[in-house]
Amino acid sequence: EDHECSDERGIYATCSRLVQQELDRVQQKYQLDSTRVILAGYSQGAACALQCVAEYPKPLAGCIAISGWLLPAARIPAATRSFWLFHGREDVQVSVNCSSFA
């Protein structure tokens, strides 16, 4: 299942790092308080968003993950963050087990 991916190639880690850099840039440019920022993603983008929010050093308002999954590397840090995950039972691309596992 997708939620057991070890990210050996570093794709999710790279995505998380790049999104965190963009979050920092946008917050600085627009003088945004990180606790008012919500990150969202769909499918693989949801997995990347969840990992990013879990690893981000500043608190964010939360994360909306649609039809995604939580990777092993993000599970422990994610325990202290706010997430809203939802997934359609009839999804033929990504198993609903991926969201349920998170």
C-alpha positions in Angstrom: 0.0 0.0 0.0 1.1 3.6 -0.6 1.0 4.4 3.1 3.9 2.0 3.7 6.3 3.7 1.2 9.7 4.2 2.7 10.6 7.1 0.3 13.9 5.5 -0.6 14.3 7.9 -3.5 13.6 10.9 -1.3 10.7 12.2 -3.4 8.4 13.0 -0.5 11.3 14.4 1.7 12.3 16.7 -1.2 8.7 17.8 -1.8 8.3 18.5 2.0 11.5 20.6 2.0 10.5 22.6 -1.0 7.0 23.3 0.3 8.5 24.4 3.7 10.8 26.8 1.9 7.8 28.3 0.0 5.8 28.5 3.2 8.6 30.5 4.8 8.9 32.8 1.8 5.2 33.5 1.6 4.9 34.1 5.3 7.8 36.5 5.3 6.6 38.3 2.1 3.0 38.8 3.3 3.7 38.9 7.1 1.5 35.9 7.7 1.3 34.2 11.1 2.0 30.5 10.5 -0.9 29.5 12.8 -3.3 31.0 10.2 -2.0 28.9 7.3 -3.7 25.6 6.2 -1.9 23.3 3.7 -4.0 21.0 1.5 -3.4 18.3 -1.0 -5.0 15.6 -3.1 -3.8 12.0 -3.6 0.0 12.0 -3.6 -0.1 15.8 -3.0 -2.0 15.0 0.2 0.8 12.6 1.3 3.3 15.4 0.6 1.2 18.0 2.4 0.8 15.7 5.5 4.5 15.1 5.6 5.3 18.8 5.2 3.0 19.8 8.0 4.3 17.1 10.3 7.9 18.1 9.8 7.4 21.9 9.6 9.1 23.5 12.7 6.4 26.2 13.1 2.8 25.4 14.0 0.3 25.7 11.2 -3.5 25.9 11.4 -3.7 22.5 9.9 -3.8 20.3 6.9 -6.6 19.1 4.6 -5.7 15.7 3.0 -8.0 14.4 0.3 -7.6 10.7 -0.7 -4.1 10.6 0.6 -1.9 8.8 3.1 0.5 9.4 5.9 4.0 8.1 5.3 6.0 6.2 8.0 8.5 9.1 8.3 5.7 11.5 9.2 3.8 9.4 11.7 5.5 10.4 14.9 5.8 14.1 14.2 2.2 14.1 12.9 0.8 13.2 16.4 1.1 16.8 17.5 -0.5 18.4 14.4 -4.1 19.0 13.2 -5.3 17.2 10.1 -8.5 16.6 8.3 -8.4 13.5 6.1 -11.2 12.3 4.0 -11.4 9.7 1.3 -14.2 8.2 -0.9 -14.9 4.5 -0.4 -15.2 4.0 -4.1 -11.8 5.4 -5.0 -10.2 3.0 -7.5 -6.8 4.7 -7.6 -5.9 5.0 -4.0 -7.3 2.5 -1.5 -9.4 4.0 1.3 -7.2 1.9 3.6 -4.4 4.5 3.0 -6.5 7.3 4.7 -7.9 4.9 7.3 -4.5 3.8 8.4 -3.5 7.4 9.1 
